[in-house]
């Protein structure tokens, strides 16, 4: 290249993608003697000055989902900010492959493209080999506090190594789909806001938002007594014996739902003649996708068994939260030893029901929009 200063000339790109239709192999066969380079391949062998230097920017660290494809393996990174559920990675799959890496911020899938359990589908196309799988999140249980989703993951492995693409970073579109719940206050279970103020009118919640309750007895307690909530569960009917049921508190005062998320917990009160607790808003999984006829509403009801008991907690009268950071059960006011029976496969005993009262809340009214079973990220 005469009269060109190599110090100022831009270097050639590391690679250049060329369609199969422009791969003129027949024009590059060895021949005796010398001949000019065919015009059809000049732009491939020397792309300047028709193109400038192209740089590949690394994927931003704040993306919710990143995919990097190599010749023999795939790397998928999923932000933990998408999930509120503890151990959400157990419900996150690439095909049938589980999460096999993680840190405080991300879950990782790092698998060879020949892994059968990942359900990779291969399609040979003129320009590239397409390898496709599906990222699925399907939280278990009868109720949902966050919606399941599916995302198609594709790797394009270009067939011509002298000209292949730099990789694929998906452009995430859409957002979180939220459905509203309306609570009508005014029952024995008083609904409050996060500051402890009673909510008098209808209130709206999105899935996963925190709802605050106060259970109390209108006739009060003796000085040597304390109020306890033995059991709480939710149904889709005002009939407390109807099914399905989602148990929030059980085993005579264990916040079992607290093992799922920190939002479900007992809360301290100024006086022990009431029990304050918080529950994240949820719906029954079988209601997801249902279409409600005009004029008809879906309802949820909270049913709580409330009882008087001694001022000091016992294994049969207690308010126990699960603290994931320890991890162990802790009593709200007294010795934590009364909570050891909250662990799985242990019994906390039983009590007669003569002194217990079952309170049913007013309705949680779901909006009448069809609930989508899948959320697009």
BELVEN-V955162 format. One record per pair of residues at least 24 apart in sequence whose ideal C-beta (glycine too) atoms are under 8 Angstrom apart, sorted by the first residue. I is the first residue (numbers start at 1). J is the second residue. D is the distance in Angstrom with one decimal. If there is no record, write none. Layout:
I & J & D
I & J & D
This chain:
10 & 48 & 6.9
10 & 52 & 7.1
10 & 53 & 4.9
11 & 53 & 7.1
12 & 46 & 7.9
12 & 47 & 7.3
12 & 48 & 7.6
13 & 47 & 6.8
13 & 51 & 7.9
13 & 53 & 6.5
13 & 54 & 5.9
15 & 162 & 7.7
15 & 163 & 6.4
15 & 164 & 5.9
15 & 166 & 7.1
16 & 44 & 6.6
16 & 47 & 6.1
16 & 163 & 4.8
17 & 158 & 6.3
17 & 163 & 5.3
17 & 164 & 6.0
17 & 165 & 4.9
18 & 44 & 5.9
18 & 160 & 6.1
18 & 162 & 7.6
18 & 163 & 3.6
19 & 126 & 7.7
19 & 127 & 5.5
20 & 126 & 4.1
20 & 127 & 5.0
20 & 159 & 7.0
20 & 160 & 7.4
21 & 126 & 7.4
23 & 160 & 5.8
23 & 163 & 7.7
44 & 163 & 6.9
56 & 166 & 4.7
56 & 167 & 7.3
59 & 169 & 5.1
63 & 169 & 7.8
63 & 172 & 6.9
64 & 172 & 5.9
64 & 377 & 6.0
65 & 135 & 7.6
65 & 151 & 6.7
65 & 170 & 6.5
65 & 172 & 6.0
65 & 377 & 6.2
66 & 169 & 6.7
67 & 153 & 5.7
67 & 155 & 7.6
67 & 168 & 6.5
67 & 169 & 6.9
67 & 170 & 5.9
68 & 167 & 6.1
69 & 131 & 7.6
69 & 155 & 3.6
69 & 156 & 7.2
69 & 157 & 6.8
69 & 167 & 6.0
69 & 168 & 6.2
71 & 157 & 6.5
72 & 112 & 5.9
72 & 113 & 6.0
72 & 114 & 7.7
73 & 110 & 6.7
73 & 111 & 6.3
73 & 112 & 4.9
73 & 113 & 5.9
74 & 109 & 7.1
74 & 110 & 7.6
74 & 111 & 6.0
74 & 113 & 6.0
74 & 118 & 7.9
74 & 131 & 7.5
74 & 133 & 7.8
74 & 153 & 7.4
74 & 155 & 5.9
75 & 108 & 7.3
75 & 109 & 7.4
75 & 110 & 5.4
76 & 108 & 7.0
76 & 109 & 4.1
76 & 110 & 7.9
76 & 135 & 6.7
76 & 153 & 6.4
77 & 106 & 5.0
77 & 107 & 7.5
77 & 108 & 5.6
78 & 106 & 6.4
78 & 107 & 4.7
78 & 108 & 7.7
78 & 109 & 7.8
78 & 135 & 7.3
79 & 105 & 6.7
79 & 106 & 5.9
80 & 104 & 7.5
80 & 105 & 5.8
80 & 106 & 6.2
80 & 107 & 6.4
81 & 105 & 7.7
82 & 137 & 7.8
82 & 377 & 7.3
83 & 137 & 7.7
83 & 146 & 6.6
84 & 145 & 6.4
84 & 146 & 5.8
84 & 208 & 5.6
84 & 261 & 5.8
84 & 263 & 7.5
84 & 280 & 7.6
85 & 139 & 5.9
85 & 145 & 6.9
85 & 146 & 6.5
85 & 260 & 6.2
85 & 261 & 6.0
86 & 259 & 7.4
86 & 260 & 6.5
86 & 261 & 6.5
86 & 324 & 6.3
88 & 137 & 7.3
88 & 139 & 7.2
91 & 137 & 5.9
91 & 138 & 5.5
91 & 139 & 5.0
91 & 140 & 6.2
92 & 135 & 7.5
92 & 136 & 7.4
92 & 137 & 5.1
93 & 135 & 7.5
93 & 136 & 5.1
93 & 137 & 8.0
93 & 138 & 7.8
94 & 118 & 5.3
94 & 133 & 5.7
94 & 134 & 7.6
94 & 135 & 5.5
94 & 153 & 7.0
95 & 119 & 3.2
95 & 120 & 7.0
95 & 133 & 4.8
95 & 134 & 6.4
109 & 135 & 8.0
113 & 155 & 7.1
126 & 159 & 8.0
127 & 158 & 6.3
127 & 159 & 6.7
128 & 156 & 4.5
128 & 157 & 5.7
128 & 158 & 4.5
128 & 159 & 6.0
128 & 164 & 7.9
128 & 165 & 7.6
129 & 156 & 7.6
129 & 157 & 4.4
129 & 158 & 7.9
129 & 159 & 6.5
130 & 154 & 6.3
130 & 155 & 7.3
130 & 156 & 6.0
130 & 157 & 7.9
131 & 155 & 4.3
131 & 157 & 6.7
141 & 246 & 7.9
141 & 260 & 7.7
141 & 285 & 7.0
142 & 244 & 5.4
142 & 246 & 5.4
142 & 284 & 5.9
142 & 285 & 5.7
142 & 286 & 7.6
143 & 234 & 7.5
143 & 246 & 4.8
143 & 282 & 4.1
143 & 283 & 6.3
143 & 284 & 5.5
143 & 285 & 6.3
144 & 207 & 6.8
144 & 282 & 6.2
144 & 283 & 5.9
144 & 285 & 5.5
144 & 288 & 6.6
145 & 207 & 5.9
145 & 208 & 4.6
145 & 260 & 7.7
145 & 261 & 6.6
145 & 280 & 5.1
145 & 281 & 7.2
145 & 282 & 5.0
146 & 207 & 6.6
146 & 208 & 5.7
147 & 176 & 7.9
147 & 177 & 6.0
147 & 207 & 7.0
147 & 288 & 7.8
147 & 372 & 7.2
147 & 373 & 7.5
147 & 374 & 7.3
147 & 375 & 4.3
148 & 373 & 6.6
148 & 374 & 6.2
148 & 375 & 7.0
149 & 374 & 5.8
149 & 375 & 4.3
149 & 376 & 6.7
149 & 377 & 6.1
150 & 374 & 5.7
151 & 376 & 7.7
151 & 377 & 5.8
172 & 377 & 5.3
173 & 376 & 7.4
174 & 375 & 8.0
174 & 376 & 4.2
174 & 377 & 6.4
176 & 375 & 6.7
177 & 372 & 5.8
177 & 375 & 4.8
178 & 206 & 4.2
178 & 207 & 6.3
179 & 206 & 6.8
179 & 207 & 5.7
179 & 283 & 7.3
179 & 366 & 7.2
179 & 367 & 6.2
179 & 369 & 6.9
179 & 371 & 5.8
180 & 204 & 4.9
180 & 205 & 6.8
180 & 206 & 6.2
180 & 366 & 7.8
180 & 367 & 4.8
181 & 205 & 4.4
181 & 206 & 7.4
181 & 207 & 7.5
181 & 281 & 5.1
181 & 283 & 7.5
181 & 300 & 7.4
181 & 364 & 5.4
181 & 365 & 7.1
181 & 366 & 5.9
181 & 367 & 7.7
182 & 364 & 7.1
182 & 365 & 4.4
182 & 366 & 7.9
182 & 367 & 7.4
183 & 211 & 6.6
183 & 362 & 7.4
183 & 363 & 8.0
183 & 364 & 5.3
183 & 365 & 7.6
184 & 362 & 4.7
184 & 363 & 6.0
184 & 365 & 6.9
185 & 362 & 6.8
186 & 362 & 5.9
187 & 359 & 7.2
187 & 360 & 7.0
187 & 361 & 4.9
187 & 362 & 4.4
188 & 215 & 7.3
188 & 216 & 7.7
188 & 359 & 3.9
188 & 360 & 7.6
188 & 361 & 7.5
189 & 213 & 5.2
189 & 214 & 7.3
189 & 215 & 5.8
189 & 302 & 5.9
189 & 304 & 6.1
189 & 359 & 5.7
189 & 360 & 7.9
189 & 361 & 4.3
190 & 214 & 4.5
190 & 215 & 7.9
190 & 216 & 6.9
191 & 361 & 7.9
192 & 276 & 7.6
196 & 276 & 7.8
202 & 365 & 7.9
205 & 281 & 4.2
206 & 281 & 6.7
207 & 281 & 5.7
207 & 282 & 6.8
207 & 283 & 6.8
208 & 263 & 7.6
208 & 280 & 5.4
208 & 281 & 6.3
208 & 282 & 7.9
209 & 280 & 6.8
209 & 281 & 4.8
210 & 263 & 4.9
210 & 278 & 5.1
210 & 279 & 7.4
210 & 280 & 5.7
210 & 281 & 7.6
211 & 278 & 6.8
211 & 279 & 5.4
211 & 280 & 7.4
211 & 281 & 5.7
212 & 267 & 7.6
212 & 276 & 7.0
212 & 277 & 7.8
212 & 278 & 5.1
213 & 276 & 7.1
213 & 277 & 5.5
213 & 278 & 7.3
213 & 279 & 6.9
213 & 302 & 7.2
213 & 361 & 7.7
214 & 269 & 7.6
214 & 274 & 5.4
214 & 275 & 7.2
214 & 276 & 5.2
215 & 274 & 6.6
215 & 275 & 4.5
215 & 276 & 8.0
215 & 277 & 7.6
215 & 304 & 5.7
215 & 306 & 5.3
215 & 359 & 6.7
216 & 273 & 6.6
216 & 274 & 4.1
216 & 275 & 7.6
217 & 273 & 7.0
217 & 306 & 6.9
217 & 308 & 7.5
217 & 357 & 7.6
220 & 273 & 6.0
221 & 272 & 7.6
221 & 273 & 4.5
221 & 308 & 6.2
223 & 311 & 8.0
224 & 310 & 7.2
224 & 311 & 5.3
225 & 308 & 5.1
225 & 309 & 6.6
225 & 310 & 6.8
225 & 311 & 6.2
226 & 272 & 4.4
226 & 273 & 7.7
226 & 308 & 7.7
226 & 309 & 5.8
226 & 310 & 6.7
226 & 311 & 4.9
226 & 312 & 7.9
226 & 313 & 7.6
226 & 317 & 7.5
227 & 272 & 6.5
227 & 273 & 5.5
227 & 274 & 6.1
227 & 275 & 5.4
227 & 306 & 6.7
227 & 307 & 7.7
227 & 308 & 6.5
227 & 309 & 7.6
228 & 252 & 7.8
228 & 253 & 5.7
228 & 275 & 6.7
228 & 306 & 7.3
228 & 307 & 5.3
228 & 308 & 7.5
228 & 309 & 4.9
228 & 317 & 4.9
228 & 318 & 6.9
228 & 319 & 6.6
229 & 253 & 6.5
229 & 275 & 4.8
229 & 277 & 6.9
229 & 304 & 5.5
229 & 305 & 7.0
229 & 306 & 5.8
229 & 307 & 8.0
229 & 319 & 7.1
230 & 305 & 4.5
230 & 306 & 7.5
230 & 307 & 5.6
230 & 351 & 7.5
230 & 356 & 6.4
231 & 304 & 7.0
231 & 305 & 4.4
232 & 277 & 7.7
232 & 302 & 6.2
232 & 303 & 6.8
232 & 304 & 4.3
232 & 305 & 7.4
233 & 302 & 7.7
233 & 303 & 5.7
234 & 282 & 7.6
234 & 300 & 5.6
234 & 301 & 6.6
234 & 302 & 5.4
234 & 303 & 7.4
235 & 300 & 7.3
235 & 301 & 5.5
235 & 303 & 6.7
236 & 284 & 5.8
236 & 287 & 7.0
236 & 298 & 6.9
236 & 299 & 6.5
236 & 300 & 6.0
236 & 301 & 7.6
237 & 299 & 7.3
237 & 301 & 6.9
238 & 299 & 7.1
238 & 301 & 5.3
238 & 360 & 6.4
238 & 363 & 7.4
240 & 301 & 7.8
240 & 303 & 4.5
240 & 358 & 6.3
240 & 360 & 6.1
244 & 284 & 5.8
244 & 286 & 6.9
246 & 282 & 7.1
246 & 284 & 7.0
248 & 279 & 5.8
248 & 302 & 7.8
249 & 277 & 7.4
249 & 304 & 7.5
251 & 341 & 6.6
251 & 342 & 5.8
251 & 347 & 7.8
251 & 348 & 4.5
252 & 315 & 7.4
252 & 316 & 5.0
252 & 317 & 6.8
252 & 318 & 6.7
252 & 348 & 4.7
252 & 349 & 7.0
252 & 351 & 6.9
253 & 313 & 7.9
253 & 317 & 6.7
253 & 318 & 4.0
253 & 319 & 5.3
253 & 320 & 5.8
253 & 348 & 7.8
254 & 318 & 7.6
254 & 320 & 4.9
254 & 329 & 7.1
254 & 339 & 7.0
254 & 341 & 7.7
254 & 342 & 3.7
254 & 348 & 7.1
255 & 319 & 7.8
255 & 320 & 6.4
255 & 321 & 5.3
255 & 322 & 6.5
256 & 342 & 7.6
258 & 321 & 5.5
258 & 322 & 4.3
259 & 322 & 5.1
259 & 324 & 7.9
262 & 324 & 6.8
265 & 321 & 5.0
266 & 319 & 4.5
266 & 320 & 7.5
266 & 321 & 5.4
266 & 332 & 5.0
267 & 332 & 7.9
268 & 332 & 6.2
268 & 333 & 7.4
272 & 311 & 7.0
272 & 333 & 7.4
275 & 306 & 7.4
275 & 319 & 6.6
281 & 364 & 7.9
283 & 366 & 6.4
283 & 371 & 7.0
287 & 366 & 7.2
287 & 371 & 6.5
288 & 371 & 4.8
288 & 372 & 7.7
288 & 373 & 4.9
289 & 370 & 6.6
289 & 371 & 5.6
289 & 372 & 6.9
289 & 373 & 4.7
290 & 370 & 7.1
290 & 371 & 6.6
291 & 370 & 5.1
292 & 368 & 4.7
292 & 370 & 7.9
294 & 368 & 8.0
296 & 368 & 7.8
297 & 363 & 8.0
297 & 365 & 5.4
297 & 366 & 6.9
297 & 368 & 6.6
298 & 365 & 7.4
298 & 366 & 4.1
298 & 368 & 7.9
299 & 363 & 4.3
299 & 364 & 6.6
299 & 365 & 6.2
299 & 366 & 7.4
300 & 363 & 7.1
300 & 364 & 3.8
300 & 366 & 7.0
301 & 360 & 5.7
301 & 361 & 5.8
301 & 362 & 7.9
301 & 363 & 6.3
301 & 364 & 7.0
302 & 360 & 7.3
302 & 361 & 4.1
302 & 364 & 7.5
303 & 358 & 6.1
303 & 359 & 7.2
303 & 360 & 5.1
303 & 361 & 7.6
304 & 358 & 7.1
304 & 359 & 5.1
304 & 361 & 7.8
305 & 356 & 5.2
305 & 357 & 7.2
305 & 358 & 5.3
305 & 359 & 8.0
306 & 356 & 7.0
306 & 357 & 5.1
306 & 358 & 7.7
306 & 359 & 5.8
307 & 351 & 7.6
307 & 355 & 5.6
307 & 356 & 4.5
307 & 357 & 7.1
308 & 355 & 6.2
313 & 338 & 5.0
314 & 338 & 5.8
315 & 341 & 5.5
315 & 348 & 5.4
315 & 349 & 6.1
316 & 348 & 6.4
316 & 349 & 5.1
316 & 350 & 7.8
316 & 351 & 5.5
